[in-house]
Amino acid sequence: MILIRLLCAVITRSLFILISLIALFRVTWVKKSNLYWFLTFLYLPLVVEMIFTLKRRKGKDYKWFSPPILLFLISIIPSMWILELAHQQKKFNDPQNFQCRKLNSMESLKSIINTLRNNTMKNETFTESFKLLSSVCDDDWILELHQILLILLIVGKWLLPLGGGVTRDQLAQLLLSFVGTAADILEFTSETLSDIEDNSPQLVYLILAVWTWSMVQFPLSVAYTRPEEIGEGQSDSLLKRHRTDIWSIVQSLFIQDGPFLIVRLMIMVQFDVLHPMLVFFTIKNFLMILLNLYHLFVIFQDYRSTASPVP
């Protein structure tokens, strides 16, 4: 059992480093500079954390917080920022230079796979194969990296050995919430960035900053760990009794739905962009905020009614 736990811990962190390296490799190709390889220093904390966890904790993760997921995000987010900013700049400075392979059909995907297979059979160099992959359009590359990043966060959390006090039921609830969160985040980044019709670096920075802030949810699992039992004679405070619910509400208001709503309203009002999907997700974020405020009100009223002494 310990061997399986250690193996899962090593495999998960190895996948984190591999995807970060792929993103960084794409950065060096797009920016045509090997200086960006210095970003590999961001991987050192993840390697150190892996050694410490394997040695001291036998691969076990923590209960409320996941250091490997946080360090994975730190290692890959700078590369994602560079790729997004480079793509936006290229889109507006050189809109006609889009001679690239689109991954918008099975035919195009099969063409790339067959070419890679032929290169392998002909003993072509790795550089030739990577040139082929680099011919894929920037927006497709970035979208795939976003998708792989979010999927790996979910799978990685699943593979990481459970921390002390975390049950499999709690992990299942957390993973289910991750799936919904990841879908909303992916839609936010892909749709809002594509809605930018003018060269506005400030708005791109704002969207990427909100996206980065929303990723903070993944290393945390406070909302899906039960509070400790309150013994006799101990104070039964609102925070102790409803800690998970309150954290879930705070997470929605200040980390995801609140910031997403503000950015979408800015795009609609300031940049005069309006289409059905943008309106739908704006209303969705607004409803989520209202429902969470209502949930908070119900929690407070329930606590007051149970805490008040019965005459």
C-alpha positions as CSV (number, residue, x, y, z in Angstrom):
1,M,0.0,0.0,0.0
2,I,2.8,2.4,0.9
3,L,4.5,1.5,-2.4
4,I,1.4,2.4,-4.4
5,R,1.0,5.7,-2.5
6,L,4.6,6.7,-3.2
7,L,4.2,5.7,-6.9
8,C,1.1,7.8,-7.3
9,A,2.8,10.8,-5.6
10,V,5.8,10.5,-8.0
11,I,3.7,9.9,-11.2
12,T,1.5,12.9,-10.4
13,R,4.3,15.4,-9.9
14,S,6.1,14.0,-13.0
15,L,3.0,14.7,-15.1
16,F,2.9,18.2,-13.6
17,I,6.5,18.8,-14.7
18,L,6.0,17.3,-18.1
19,I,3.1,19.5,-19.0
20,S,4.9,22.6,-17.7
21,L,7.9,21.7,-19.9
22,I,5.7,21.3,-22.9
23,A,4.2,24.8,-22.3
24,L,7.7,26.2,-21.8
25,F,8.9,24.6,-24.9
26,R,6.1,26.2,-26.8
27,V,7.1,29.6,-25.3
28,T,10.7,29.3,-26.5
29,W,9.5,28.5,-30.0
30,V,7.0,31.3,-30.1
31,K,9.3,33.9,-28.6
32,K,12.3,32.5,-30.5
33,S,14.5,32.8,-27.5
34,N,16.2,30.2,-25.3
35,L,16.4,32.6,-22.4
36,Y,12.9,31.5,-21.4
37,W,14.4,28.2,-20.3
38,F,15.4,29.9,-17.1
39,L,11.8,29.6,-16.1
40,T,12.6,25.9,-15.3
41,F,13.9,27.3,-12.0
42,L,10.2,27.5,-11.1
43,Y,10.1,23.7,-11.1
44,L,12.7,23.4,-8.3
45,P,10.2,24.0,-5.4
46,L,8.0,21.2,-6.8
47,V,11.0,18.8,-6.9
48,V,12.0,19.8,-3.3
49,E,8.4,19.4,-2.1
50,M,8.2,15.9,-3.7
51,I,11.4,14.8,-1.9
52,F,10.1,16.2,1.4
53,T,6.7,14.6,1.0
54,L,8.1,11.2,0.0
55,K,10.6,11.2,2.9
56,R,8.6,12.8,5.7
57,R,4.9,12.1,4.9
58,K,5.3,8.9,2.8
59,G,3.6,10.6,-0.1
60,K,0.5,11.8,1.8
61,D,-1.1,15.1,0.8
62,Y,-2.4,17.7,3.3
63,K,-6.0,17.9,4.5
64,W,-7.0,21.4,3.5
65,F,-4.2,22.4,1.2
66,S,-2.3,20.8,-1.7
67,P,1.3,22.1,-2.1
68,P,2.1,20.1,-5.3
69,I,-1.0,21.6,-7.1
70,L,0.0,25.1,-6.0
71,L,3.6,24.7,-7.1
72,F,2.4,23.2,-10.4
73,L,0.3,26.3,-11.0
74,I,3.3,28.5,-10.2
75,S,5.4,26.6,-12.7
76,I,3.0,26.7,-15.6
77,I,1.0,30.0,-15.2
78,P,3.9,32.3,-16.4
79,S,4.2,30.3,-19.6
80,M,0.4,30.6,-20.2
81,W,0.6,34.3,-19.7
82,I,3.5,34.7,-22.2
83,L,1.6,32.6,-24.8
84,E,-1.6,34.4,-24.4
85,L,0.0,37.9,-24.6
86,A,2.1,36.9,-27.6
87,H,-1.0,35.5,-29.3
88,Q,-3.1,38.7,-28.6
89,Q,-0.2,40.9,-29.9
90,K,0.1,38.8,-33.1
91,K,-3.6,38.8,-33.6
92,F,-3.8,42.6,-33.8
93,N,-0.4,43.5,-35.2
94,D,-0.3,40.9,-38.0
95,P,-3.9,39.7,-38.6
96,Q,-3.2,38.4,-42.1
97,N,-0.3,36.1,-41.1
98,F,-2.3,33.1,-40.0
99,Q,-0.8,30.4,-42.2
100,C,-1.1,27.6,-39.7
101,R,-2.8,24.2,-39.2
102,K,-6.2,24.4,-37.6
103,L,-7.4,21.6,-35.3
104,N,-11.0,22.1,-36.2
105,S,-11.7,18.7,-37.8
106,M,-10.8,15.0,-37.7
107,E,-9.2,15.3,-41.1
108,S,-6.7,17.9,-39.9
109,L,-5.9,15.9,-36.7
110,K,-5.4,12.7,-38.8
111,S,-3.1,14.6,-41.2
112,I,-0.9,15.6,-38.3
113,I,-0.8,12.2,-36.8
114,N,0.0,10.5,-40.1
115,T,2.8,13.0,-40.8
116,L,4.3,12.3,-37.4
117,R,4.0,8.6,-38.0
118,N,5.8,8.9,-41.3
119,N,8.5,11.0,-39.7
120,T,9.0,8.3,-37.1
121,M,9.2,5.5,-39.8
122,K,11.7,7.5,-41.8
123,N,13.8,8.2,-38.7
124,E,13.3,11.9,-39.1
125,T,14.8,14.1,-36.3
126,F,12.8,15.2,-33.3
127,T,13.2,18.8,-34.5
128,E,11.2,18.0,-37.7
129,S,8.4,16.5,-35.7
130,F,8.3,19.5,-33.4
131,K,8.2,21.8,-36.4
132,L,5.1,20.1,-37.5
133,L,3.5,20.4,-34.1
134,S,4.5,24.1,-34.0
135,S,2.7,24.7,-37.3
136,V,-0.6,24.3,-35.4
137,C,-2.3,27.6,-34.8
138,D,-1.5,29.6,-31.7
139,D,-5.0,29.7,-30.5
140,D,-5.4,25.9,-30.8
141,W,-2.1,25.4,-28.9
142,I,-3.2,27.7,-26.1
143,L,-6.7,26.1,-25.9
144,E,-5.3,22.6,-25.7
145,L,-2.8,23.7,-23.0
146,H,-5.7,25.2,-21.0
147,Q,-7.7,22.0,-21.3
148,I,-4.8,19.7,-20.4
149,L,-4.0,22.0,-17.4
150,L,-7.5,21.8,-16.0
151,I,-7.9,18.1,-16.7
152,L,-4.5,17.4,-15.1
153,L,-5.5,19.4,-12.0
154,I,-8.5,17.1,-11.5
155,V,-6.7,13.9,-12.3
156,G,-3.7,15.0,-10.2
157,K,-5.9,15.6,-7.2
158,W,-7.5,12.2,-7.7
159,L,-4.1,10.4,-7.9
160,L,-2.5,12.3,-5.0
161,P,-2.6,10.2,-1.8
162,L,-5.3,11.4,0.5
163,G,-4.3,13.6,3.4
164,G,-5.0,12.8,7.0
165,G,-8.7,13.2,7.9
166,V,-9.9,13.3,4.3
167,T,-12.4,10.6,3.3
168,R,-13.0,9.2,-0.2
169,D,-16.5,10.6,-0.1
170,Q,-15.1,14.1,0.5
171,L,-12.6,13.6,-2.3
172,A,-15.4,12.6,-4.6
173,Q,-17.3,15.7,-3.8
174,L,-14.2,17.8,-4.3
175,L,-13.5,16.3,-7.7
176,L,-17.1,16.8,-8.8
177,S,-16.8,20.5,-7.9
178,F,-13.5,20.7,-9.7
179,V,-15.1,19.5,-12.9
180,G,-17.8,22.3,-12.8
181,T,-15.2,24.9,-11.8
182,A,-12.8,23.9,-14.6
183,A,-15.6,24.1,-17.2
184,D,-16.6,27.6,-16.1
185,I,-12.9,28.7,-16.0
186,L,-12.2,27.3,-19.5
187,E,-15.3,29.0,-20.9
188,F,-14.3,32.3,-19.2
189,T,-10.8,32.4,-20.7
190,S,-11.6,31.2,-24.2
191,E,-14.8,33.3,-24.7
192,T,-13.7,36.5,-23.1
193,L,-10.3,36.6,-24.8
194,S,-12.0,35.9,-28.1
195,D,-14.4,38.8,-27.5
196,I,-11.6,41.4,-27.5
197,E,-12.0,43.1,-30.8
198,D,-9.6,46.1,-30.1
199,N,-6.0,46.0,-29.2
200,S,-6.4,46.5,-25.5
201,P,-3.5,45.1,-23.4
202,Q,-5.1,46.3,-20.2
203,L,-8.2,44.2,-20.7
204,V,-6.0,41.1,-21.6
205,Y,-4.0,41.7,-18.4
206,L,-7.2,41.9,-16.4
207,I,-8.7,38.7,-17.9
208,L,-5.5,36.8,-17.3
209,A,-5.2,38.2,-13.7
210,V,-8.8,37.1,-12.9
211,W,-8.1,33.7,-14.5
212,T,-5.0,33.3,-12.4
213,W,-6.9,34.3,-9.3
214,S,-9.6,31.8,-10.0
215,M,-7.0,29.0,-10.2
216,V,-6.4,29.5,-6.4
217,Q,-9.4,27.3,-5.8
218,F,-7.7,24.1,-6.9
219,P,-5.0,23.8,-4.2
220,L,-7.6,24.4,-1.5
221,S,-10.2,21.9,-0.3
222,V,-11.6,23.6,2.8
223,A,-15.2,23.5,1.5
224,Y,-15.1,19.7,1.3
225,T,-13.6,18.8,4.7
226,R,-15.9,18.3,7.6
227,P,-15.3,20.6,10.6
228,E,-14.1,18.9,13.8
229,E,-16.6,17.6,16.2
230,I,-17.6,20.2,18.9
231,G,-17.5,18.7,22.3
232,E,-19.6,19.5,25.3
233,G,-18.9,22.9,26.8
234,Q,-17.1,24.2,23.8
235,S,-18.3,27.4,22.0
236,D,-20.5,26.6,19.0
237,S,-19.7,29.6,16.8
238,L,-21.2,30.3,13.4
239,L,-17.8,29.8,11.7
240,K,-17.2,26.4,13.4
241,R,-20.7,25.1,12.6
242,H,-20.9,26.3,9.0
243,R,-17.3,26.6,8.0
244,T,-17.6,24.6,4.8
245,D,-20.7,26.4,3.6
246,I,-19.2,29.8,4.4
247,W,-16.0,29.0,2.6
248,S,-17.9,27.8,-0.4
249,I,-19.9,31.1,-0.5
250,V,-16.7,33.2,-0.2
251,Q,-15.1,31.2,-2.9
252,S,-17.9,31.9,-5.3
253,L,-18.3,35.6,-4.4
254,F,-14.6,36.6,-4.4
255,I,-12.7,34.0,-6.4
256,Q,-15.0,32.9,-9.3
257,D,-18.5,34.3,-10.0
258,G,-17.9,37.8,-8.6
259,P,-14.7,38.5,-10.6
260,F,-16.1,36.8,-13.7
261,L,-19.3,38.9,-13.6
262,I,-17.2,42.1,-13.3
263,V,-15.1,41.3,-16.3
264,R,-18.0,40.2,-18.4
265,L,-19.9,43.4,-17.6
266,M,-16.9,45.5,-18.5
267,I,-16.7,43.7,-21.9
268,M,-20.4,44.4,-22.5
269,V,-20.5,48.0,-21.4
270,Q,-17.0,49.4,-22.1
271,F,-16.2,47.4,-25.3
272,D,-19.8,47.2,-26.7
273,V,-19.6,43.4,-27.2
274,L,-22.9,41.6,-27.0
275,H,-23.8,38.0,-28.0
276,P,-26.0,35.3,-26.6
277,M,-23.3,33.2,-24.9
278,L,-21.8,36.3,-23.1
279,V,-25.3,37.3,-21.9
280,F,-26.1,33.8,-20.7
281,F,-22.9,33.4,-18.7
282,T,-23.2,37.0,-17.3
283,I,-26.7,36.1,-16.0
284,K,-25.4,32.8,-14.7
285,N,-22.7,34.5,-12.7
286,F,-25.2,37.1,-11.4
287,L,-27.7,34.3,-10.3
288,M,-24.9,32.4,-8.6
289,I,-24.0,35.5,-6.6
290,L,-27.7,36.1,-5.6
291,L,-28.1,32.4,-4.6
292,N,-25.0,32.4,-2.5
293,L,-26.0,35.6,-0.7
294,Y,-29.4,34.0,-0.1
295,H,-27.6,30.9,1.2
296,L,-25.5,33.0,3.6
297,F,-28.7,34.7,4.8
298,V,-30.4,31.4,5.5
299,I,-27.3,30.1,7.4
300,F,-27.2,33.2,9.5
301,Q,-30.9,33.0,10.3
302,D,-30.7,29.3,11.1
303,Y,-27.7,30.0,13.5
304,R,-29.6,32.8,15.2
305,S,-32.7,30.6,15.7
306,T,-30.7,27.7,17.2
307,A,-28.3,29.8,19.2
308,S,-31.1,31.9,20.9
309,P,-32.2,30.4,24.2
310,V,-35.7,28.9,24.2
311,P,-37.9,30.8,26.8
